[in-house]
Amino acid sequence: MKVHAFASGLSLVTLVACGGAPPPKVEEPVKEDSHERRSGPNLQMSQELGSIDQRAVEKTFAGLVNGPLENCHKQGRDRVEVLTGDVKIFLRIDPSGRVKYGYFEDSTLGDRETEKCIMGVFGGTSWPKPEGGEAEVRSGFGWGPGGEREPTSWSSDKVTTALADSKHARKDIDKCKGSVKGDFRVTAYVEPGAPEHAGDETGAEGKAKKPPPKPKPASPHPTKSGSGEAGHFKAIGMAPPNKEGAEKVDCLVEALKQLELPSPGSYVAKVTFSL
């Protein structure tokens, strides 16, 4: 499985700190062979209020790429064999060198557990201590396919139509979002079968509610979408619109799990849509 940074090889890019001199240009390394397994993050650092040692941050990231971050992806592939995608993370580093908060500015991984593992790695890392205030660090990296068959690509309307037909899911999603403004960008994998939570009497926030209608059994006859009638989310990942939205992601993922979808056929599908 190849870890990439939107371009092959380790590419570290720094933004200029407020009032500081521009950093030296970092040369692009020689591109790796297409069969190599890993490359590094495309690192961007912007300092607000304080300054941070750029080289020390680059060194910290380099130590995470082929170790803890790769382990997060490996664990994710144990759940979702076709797990691929890119992430862009935002970190606010406090004066003690710890992550004050962080969230995904974008993610097409499609697995919340892997995303939480990644953010946990960053949150548990000691970073260089900024001077004069807090600092912001942004990084982009991801994983490409490793030779397995890629998931079927789904259009977003397959999910948005199902959402429009599900009163319970819409109600739970609205509760989860609360007053947060902006779109939550969702990437998910869909597999055949009714959702496990289809008969639950508990909503995404743990409150009792009327059970949704009983899902229809899968049809033995092929449909236009493939075969069978029911499908469900195998895994869901999400990028919030802002820091406040990051606190709502887990609730939204649980709300979506109850949704009954069309069947993707005999193979898993991948879809991206907005809430």
Stockholm file with secondary structure:
# STOCKHOLM 1.0

chainA/1-275         MKVHAFASGLSLVTLVACGGAPPPKVEEPVKEDSHERRSGPNLQMSQELGSIDQRAVEKTFAGLVNGPLENCHKQGRDRVEVLTGDVKIFLRIDPSGRVKYGYFEDSTLGDRETEKCIMGVFGGTSWPKPEGGEAEVRSGFGWGPGGEREPTSWSSDKVTTALADSKHARKDIDKCKGSVKGDFRVTAYVEPGAPEHAGDETGAEGKAKKPPPKPKPASPHPTKSGSGEAGHFKAIGMAPPNKEGAEKVDCLVEALKQLELPSPGSYVAKVTFSL
#=GR chainA/1-275 SS CCEESSSSSCEECCCCCTTSCCCCCCCCCCCCCTTCCBCCCEEEEECSSSBCCHHHHHHHHHHHIIIIIHHHHHHHHHHCTTCCEEEEEEEEECTTSSEEEEEEEEECCCCHHHHHHHHHHHHTSCCCCCBSSCEEEEEEEEECCCSSCCCEECCTHHHHHHHHHCHHHHHHHHHHHTTCCSCCEEEEEEEESCCTTTTCSBCTTSCBCCCCCCCCCCCSSEETTEESSCEEEEEEEEECSSHHHHTTHHHHHHHHHTCCBCCCCSSCEEEEEEC
#=GC SS_cons         CCEESSSSSCEECCCCCTTSCCCCCCCCCCCCCTTCCBCCCEEEEECSSSBCCHHHHHHHHHHHIIIIIHHHHHHHHHHCTTCCEEEEEEEEECTTSSEEEEEEEEECCCCHHHHHHHHHHHHTSCCCCCBSSCEEEEEEEEECCCSSCCCEECCTHHHHHHHHHCHHHHHHHHHHHTTCCSCCEEEEEEEESCCTTTTCSBCTTSCBCCCCCCCCCCCSSEETTEESSCEEEEEEEEECSSHHHHTTHHHHHHHHHTCCBCCCCSSCEEEEEEC
//
